[in-house]
Amino acid sequence: MNKIGFNVLAWSAVVSDELKPIIERLKAIGYDGVEFFVGSPDEKAYREIGSFTSEAGLETTTVFVLGPDENPIDPSTAVRAKALEKIKWTIDRSHDLGAKVICGPFHSAFSTFAQRSPTEEEYEWSAAVLREAGDHAAQAGIVLTPEALNRFECYLCNTMDQLIHLVKKVDHPNVKAMFDTHHANIEEKKLGDALRKVAPYLGHVHISENDRGTPGSGHVPWDDTFSTLAAIKFGGWLTIEGFTRNDPDFANSIGVWREFSQPWEMAENGYRFIREMGAKHGL
């Protein structure tokens, strides 16, 4: 059975003691791990929450984004250097948390557009940053899994074809690909076909409903998704990433203006749904 995780962005983008009761309850539900957003500057908090999560018997993964001043595909070498510096800092904080996988759209800056299609030079710039970041990740025993986002949130990697193109350019054992069912539901023709295509490079999966609510409550083609994950023998994390307005600053930054599901309803029913679908399809 694949390990099942839950992203605590449903409650907060800040790593702090306020997450401790949430971590304990996620363990009680049956989760194998917790996914944290790396962004808040308190470095001590990452070490403390990492220790607490480990003592609770849970593993960790992390997610983060980059802003326009630290964009791996910016024409400025200084801005690209800042991107590498931020990724390395995130790797260090993820190591403090005990994570072995980092995911997110860090191939380029979030919601930063050039008003044109991506260029081959931009893929080369991104690959160069990620290749060097991969060396740093290897020292920490971490795998980087950049994520394709929908067209409304980025333009460099919207599809698995584009993400594979980038990951092949990086050509580093610690840089793989991520698949998110929410974004794929928008950008891919068939989720099963996209999963089969990315299978040789796949390192992490987000189980996300079409509206970011509870998995299984919307129209993502879940049977196709889980049967294909079983067919390609994916053995990594299946982590629920759903959003709420519990953290208004974060919600505003990603365009979440209403509630899709309550966090604990999402956590409890989502966990049950993944277990049921895994059993149904032999995953």
Phi, psi and omega in degrees: 000133177296152174287141182247129180237166177225133181273121185282007171299343174297341178246313187199146174269359183256130175277114184203176179297338180297342180277348186301311178295331177293316178300316181297319181289324176298321175298317181296326178295325180129001182298150177269339184200169181234138176253127182250148172273127179262117181191319180296145191279350185287095185295326179299324182298324180296318179294317182293315180290326176299315178295317180298316182295318178298316179295333177283352179088023180243149173267174182225151165227168180223163178219149176202168177228165177244148179262175184297337179276358180220053188264119181297345181246018176287142178300337182280127177295329179293319179293320179294327177293323176295325177298314179297319178299318180292320179295318178297319177299319179294321176300317179296318179290325177294323176296321176300325180281347182088015183284149175246352180225133173240129180236172177133170184272048186275015170288340180200170182287139181295134174052042179236115190243153179251003180061035176197175177287158178295150179253160178296327177298322178294320175298321179295317179298314180298316181298321180296317178295313183292328178296315179291322176297325178299323177297317180293320179296323180299323179295333180263000182069035184242144174254130176269131179233086178298150191242136171280131178250164177291164187298341182274353183240345174195172178231346183288313182228099175259331186238167176296326177302313180292319181293319177298318178305317180290312183298323177294325177292321179297314175052057181225135183296341180259014176234110180241198183240156178240148178237125178241122185294332178296308182291319180296326179298335178272317193259335184265149176291312180223126182295322179298316179297318180295320179294318179297324181293317185273354187312316182295343184246358192286128181236347184198147181227131170260127175265102187226131180287164184300329180256010181074014177268208184292126176304134181098351183262355184239217187241016171300136180285081189292324179297317177298318181296307185289324178295324179287320176302322177292318183295324180273001178058045177291127184245011183268196183289143166245100188247127178283126174238103177234150186244152177222186175255021179298325176249093188302320181299314179294315181302317180297325184289339181244011175073035175262107188251358181211167178273132177265317177206153173286144187306314184284330173297318179296316183292314184288309181288327178294319178297314179299319181297315180297317178298317180294317181290325177296317179293320181298322186253007176071033180270000000 
